[in-house]
Amino acid sequence: MDKLDDNILVLTNVTKRFGGLVAVDDVSLSIKRGEIFALIGPNGAGKTTLFNNVTGLFKPTSGHVILNGKDITGSRPHEVARLGIARTFQNIRLFDYMTCLDNVRVGRHVRMHAKLWDGLFKLPAERREEERVTEEAMELLRFVGIARQANQYARNLPYGQQRRLEIARALATEPKLLLLDEPAAGFTPQEKVELMALVRKILNRGITVWLIEHDMKVVMGISERIVVLDHGEKIAEGPPEEVRTDPRVIEAYLGKSA
Amino acid sequence: MSNRVAAPPRSILARLRLRERIRDRDTAIYGILLLIALVFPAIALYTSDGSTYLIALAGHAGTYVLLAIGLNVVVGFAGLLDLGYAAFFAIGAYTYALFASQQLLASPIHHAYHFPFWLMMFVGLLIAASAGAVLGFPTLRLRGDYLAIVTLGFGEIVPQVFQNFDQWTGGINAIGGIDQPTLPAWVTGPWAGADSISIVAPFSFSFDPIAYYVLIFILVSVAIVLVNNLHRSRLGRAWMAIREDEVAAAAMGINTVTTKLLAFAIGASFSGFAGAYYGASFGLVSPDDFLFIVSITVLVMIVLGGMGSIPGVIVGAITIYFILNWFLPLLPPAVQSLASSIGLGSLNARSGDWPGLGNETQNVTLLVFGLILVTMMLLRPQGLFPSRVREQELKHATGQEDEAAIEQAHA
């Protein structure tokens, strides 16, 4: 048996039905602490739905989500964030009309302590916390490389920087596990290389990364293990080389050869 | 030598960062408003031969400023459309009226209470805030239009409840004879003039517009400081995040339900505050004072002033209030005297179906109000002094329209 401690996240028989449609079908997988884990699959395979089940946006129809040995199935999104899972979104969901700095400071929200009264009367403890949080947010903006844009509205950033900002905002919640939903979508080859470097830097901070990605080069380049989803079902799991040559995977992506 | 003399004041100025602050638009508006608020009573007294009418009007305008600041928290910061805001205003006013008049003597408990205004102000605040929380708890899961409709219903129900529970509230007969706030003797004591040497009586406001003006000035100032603090706090950022994208906000660890609930309760608490002041300053509280039109007027004030911008909504509230209660009533006599002076005095007389110029103007004052609103919104769709955010949003919105127009032209 695996030691429980090795796995940061374990999904057991997670199923999500929308009426008659089975979006995620009996998926079990486990993610090891400190690895880069990838989830791939054709469009509509249920990858993002699985993310949503883990982060509390949806409640799984059946099955369990276990984070660090604790069952978090059906927890609400803000509870999941507090427990240490942060995410980015496939179609970027920044706070458009807030500055980059404020976007990241919102990410710090869950680790801040100021109560209503502290903010209302600007008590000294609140001021100190605000200063500290601002510094931490700036540090994160530097970490992802957009510190110079700190005072711009998120809306006005170029696409690639928006993706980076979303990662910075997620990191601000101090996650143990970071879920990246197609972080390289729409990137140039150069940007993809930079992204891979950034993901490795995140790993070095002691954060486990689980990513959904279409780009095989990115997936093969950085992930240690891959799970392939098709029609909501897990059809393959293993290291990149193994998965790449799996006939079922090839069939899912390219269709059955005549 | 001259350099040495000049140096210290310069450094003090530098420390105050006066130039920087003046350049900051909001600070400039606050400064101008403060100045106007301070000189207004003197000018009003001087120009109207000691009549305090204008000061009373300004004091009442202050109530609306409080309401606008409160509604701005709900609509401007958190992005929740509340169409029943007057309900909380009513709750605050009735809280004070019931416990500071003879009203409850006639009620089933047969005992009148006379709690002091200064206490009831905060009780009104707490009760209005709890009412906000009670209403918010089941409804804040709704979004956009649905929330607006529920709050609209709440705004209709509350005055109706006060009207129908006439055993307690006097119903349509209103509650009159509401206690005036008093300051204890020690406040007015030693520095209150010659007769302070003798036993000093507590100072009663007794409908003195100047006393009320000072009170509302203090209340509004405190409200501005507190709301500005909130805006720049953890909670203020959470509100903005929810307004921008609720799903992302939740994913970042913000409990959207409690955060929205807080916006509702805090917004309501300002109107509870305003309600107590309103009850005291008029000495009369009637269910008719809190109809839908009040909610809408406050909403118009914040939209026109610039949603989300605190100085904006203050200016908006003052502007709309004075247009409605000072400018429009002045219009008919002004038109009449203008007609007389240019030799069209005959138009002033009633004849046949013509009601006379004065009455005719009276009939169209609300039309004029509508025209003023439409014109202002056309000229400044983002409001008089918009928040930076709102300005950007509209810029992008029009930008997108332009893009769409270009695309259409090329299609």
Interface residues (C-beta under 8 A of the other chain):
Chain A: T55 G56 L57 R76 P77 H78 A81 R82 A86 R87 F89 R93 L94 F95 D96 Y97 M98 D102 R105 V106 G107 H109 V110 M112 A114 L116 D118 G119 L120 F121 K122 E126 E129 E130 Y153 R155 R169 A170 A172 T173
Chain B: L226 N229 L230 R232 S233 R234 L235 G236 R237 A238 M240 A241 E244 D245 V247 A248 A249 A250 A251 M252 G253 I254 N255 T256 L262 I266 V389 Q392 E393 H396
